[in-house]
Amino acid sequence: MNKERIVKLLQEYKTGNIKTGEVLEKLKYFPYDDIGFAKIDHQRHLRKGFPEVIFCQGKRLEQIREICVRIKETGGRIVATRANLKIYREIKKIAPEVKYFKEARIIAERGKENKNSSKFILVVSGGTADIPVAEEAGVIAELMGNRVERLYDVGVAGIHRLLANSKILRRANVLIVVAGMEGALPSVVGGLVDKPIIALPTSVGYGANFKGLSALLTMLNSCAPGIAVVNVDNGFGAGYMASLINKLNEVKE
């Protein structure tokens, strides 16, 4: 339940269009809805400006379905990560308006995207294999109302590809730089721009990459200033953080 829905509810109560019992019925799941295997935080949109996100990996299909049913019953917005087509088909029965972002593995009801904003988040990937994680970051940032641009396959093995796109690098307000293998790309970008960089390591790489650990350590040890690092393959966390930074100077009601 978001702020607009609560305001409407209070206005309807004030004008006598709904009774006290109906208001209590709609608000009874605050501060959270305990359904045994999950405690759904319906208030998160009010506190954070974005609803609680369903992390599908590790959950049974029936659990995901019940969580979605409760979110819809209370007027919430469904956003689910690490989801597959089977989960999408099940959620779509509950919420026909959801869309499946296949590469990002995200199921969501679209929000208001600010495509015309001069401030934008740039998602940069080292290689094509990093795109699924990069898309998770980009889609989450878009769902949070940001303009997002992409610059993919510009890794350090062909540094001229990155330098040829220096203009868009410098125009971005926040950058999410995604890389696997040795994870050197955020350091290179950090030496070229004066904006915050969120370094996002991926598990892409050969054996000594240790499923992203080498990329993570490289990014943590970067000597380029202005870089912060999220966990391996954590596109959601990178997109969320980039959105918070991008919106720092926005006026809130």
C-alpha positions in Angstrom: 0.0 0.0 0.0 1.6 3.3 -1.1 1.0 6.9 0.1 -1.5 7.7 -2.7 -3.7 4.8 -1.8 -3.7 5.7 1.9 -4.5 9.3 1.1 -7.4 8.2 -1.0 -8.6 5.9 1.7 -8.5 8.7 4.3 -10.4 11.0 2.0 -13.1 8.5 1.4 -13.4 8.0 5.1 -13.6 11.8 5.7 -16.4 12.2 3.1 -18.3 9.2 4.6 -17.9 7.0 1.5 -16.5 4.2 3.5 -17.1 3.1 7.1 -14.6 2.7 10.0 -14.7 -1.1 9.7 -13.7 -0.9 6.1 -10.8 1.3 6.8 -9.6 -1.0 9.6 -10.0 -4.0 7.2 -7.7 -2.4 4.7 -5.1 -1.3 7.2 -5.2 -4.5 9.4 -2.0 -5.9 7.9 0.2 -3.0 9.1 3.0 -3.0 10.0 3.4 -6.4 8.2 1.4 -9.4 7.0 2.5 -12.7 8.7 1.6 -15.6 6.5 3.7 -18.1 8.4 6.6 -18.7 6.0 6.9 -15.0 5.2 6.3 -11.6 6.8 5.3 -9.2 4.0 6.4 -5.6 4.6 3.5 -3.7 3.1 4.8 -0.4 4.6 8.2 -0.5 2.8 7.0 1.7 0.0 6.0 4.4 2.5 9.4 4.2 4.3 11.7 3.6 1.3 9.8 4.8 -1.8 9.9 1.3 -3.3 8.1 -1.9 -2.3 9.5 -5.0 -0.8 11.0 -7.2 -3.6 10.4 -10.9 -3.8 13.6 -12.8 -4.2 12.4 -16.0 -6.0 15.5 -18.1 -5.9 15.1 -20.8 -3.2 11.3 -20.2 -2.8 8.7 -22.8 -3.8 6.2 -21.7 -6.5 3.3 -21.9 -4.1 5.1 -19.6 -1.7 5.8 -17.0 -4.4 2.2 -17.2 -5.5 0.8 -16.7 -2.0 3.1 -13.7 -1.4 1.9 -12.2 -4.6 -1.8 -12.8 -3.8 -1.4 -10.9 -0.5 0.5 -8.0 -2.1 -2.3 -7.6 -4.7 -5.0 -7.9 -2.1 -3.5 -5.0 -0.2 -3.0 -2.8 -3.3 0.7 -3.3 -3.5 3.1 -3.4 -6.4 4.7 -6.7 -7.4 8.4 -6.8 -8.2 10.2 -10.2 -8.2 13.9 -11.0 -9.0 15.7 -14.2 -10.0 12.5 -15.4 -11.6 11.9 -17.8 -14.5 9.2 -18.2 -17.1 7.3 -20.7 -15.0 7.1 -18.2 -12.1 6.1 -15.4 -14.5 3.2 -17.5 -15.9 2.0 -18.1 -12.3 2.2 -14.5 -11.2 0.5 -13.3 -14.4 -2.6 -15.2 -13.4 -2.7 -13.0 -10.3 -1.5 -9.8 -11.8 -2.1 -9.7 -15.6 -0.3 -6.3 -15.8 3.1 -7.7 -14.9 5.9 -7.9 -17.5 8.8 -10.4 -17.7 12.2 -8.9 -18.2 13.7 -12.1 -19.5 17.4 -11.2 -19.5 17.2 -9.5 -16.1 15.1 -12.3 -14.7 12.7 -9.8 -13.2 8.9 -9.8 -13.1 7.3 -6.4 -12.3 4.5 -4.0 -12.8 6.0 -1.0 -14.5 6.4 2.3 -12.7 6.8 5.8 -14.1 10.1 6.0 -16.0 11.7 9.4 -16.3 13.1 8.9 -19.8 13.4 12.7 -20.5 15.5 13.5 -17.4 18.9 15.1 -18.0 20.2 13.0 -15.1 20.7 9.4 -16.0 22.3 6.2 -14.8 24.7 4.5 -17.2 25.2 0.7 -17.0 28.5 -0.4 -18.4 29.5 -4.0 -18.9 32.9 -5.5 -19.6 31.5 -8.4 -21.8 28.4 -9.7 -23.3 28.3 -12.5 -20.7 27.9 -9.9 -18.0 24.7 -8.5 -19.5 22.2 -10.6 -17.4 23.6 -9.1 -14.2 23.9 -5.7 -15.8 20.2 -5.9 -17.0 19.1 -6.8 -13.4 20.7 -3.5 -12.3 19.4 -1.5 -15.2 15.8 -2.7 -14.9 15.6 -2.2 -11.2 16.9 1.4 -11.6 14.2 2.0 -14.3 11.5 0.5 -12.1 12.5 3.0 -9.5 11.8 5.8 -11.9 15.2 6.6 -13.4 16.4 7.2 -16.9 18.9 4.4 -17.7 21.4 4.1 -20.6 23.5 1.1 -21.5 27.0 0.7 -22.8 27.8 -3.0 -23.2 30.9 -5.1 -24.2 33.5 -2.4 -23.6 35.9 -4.4 -21.4 39.7 -3.8 -20.9 40.7 -6.4 -23.5 39.7 -3.8 -26.1 40.1 -0.6 -24.3 39.6 1.5 -27.5 35.9 0.5 -27.4 35.5 2.2 -24.0 37.5 5.3 -24.9 35.4 5.7 -28.1 32.4 6.2 -25.8 34.0 8.7 -23.4 31.3 11.3 -24.0 28.4 9.3 -22.6 30.6 8.1 -19.7 31.2 11.8 -18.7 27.5 12.8 -19.1 26.2 10.1 -16.8 25.2 11.1 -13.3 25.9 7.7 -11.7 27.6 4.7 -13.3 27.2 1.0 -12.6 30.2 -0.8 -14.0 29.8 -4.5 -14.4 32.7 -6.9 -15.0 33.7 -10.5 -14.4 37.1 -12.2 -15.1 39.7 -10.0 -13.3 37.2 -7.1 -12.7 39.5 -4.3 -13.9 36.9 -2.2 -15.7 35.6 -0.1 -12.8 39.2 1.1 -12.1 39.7 2.2 -15.7 36.3 4.0 -15.7 37.1 5.6 -12.3 40.1 7.3 -13.9 38.0 8.9 -16.6 34.9 10.3 -14.8 34.1 12.6 -11.9 30.8 10.8 -10.9 30.1 8.0 -8.4 30.7 4.5 -9.7 29.1 1.4 -8.3 31.3 -1.6 -9.2 29.4 -4.8 -9.8 31.5 -8.0 -10.0 30.0 -11.0 -11.8 30.8 -14.7 -11.5 31.7 -14.8 -15.2 35.2 -16.2 -15.7 37.5 -19.2 -15.7 38.4 -21.4 -12.7 40.8 -19.0 -11.0 38.1 -16.3 -11.0 36.6 -18.3 -8.1 33.0 -17.6 -9.1 33.5 -13.8 -9.0 35.8 -13.6 -6.0 38.8 -12.4 -8.0 36.7 -9.6 -9.6 35.3 -8.6 -6.2 38.8 -8.4 -4.7 40.1 -6.4 -7.6 37.3 -3.9 -7.3 37.7 -3.6 -3.5 41.4 -3.0 -4.0 41.0 -0.3 -6.7 43.1 2.8 -6.3 40.7 4.9 -8.5 38.7 7.2 -6.2 34.9 7.3 -6.2 34.2 3.6 -6.5 31.9 1.6 -4.2 31.5 -2.2 -4.6 28.4 -4.4 -4.2 28.4 -8.2 -3.8 29.0 -10.7 -6.7 26.1 -10.8 -9.2 24.1 -8.4 -7.0 22.5 -6.4 -9.8 19.5 -5.6 -7.6 21.7 -3.9 -5.0 23.6 -2.0 -7.6 20.5 -0.7 -9.3 18.9 0.3 -6.0 22.0 2.2 -4.8 22.4 3.9 -8.1 18.8 5.1 -7.9 19.2 6.5 -4.4 22.3 8.5 -5.5 20.6 9.7 -8.7 17.7 11.0 -6.8 19.5 12.7 -3.9 18.6 16.3 -4.8 15.0 15.6 -5.8 12.3 17.5 -3.8 10.0 15.1 -1.9 6.5 15.9 -0.8 
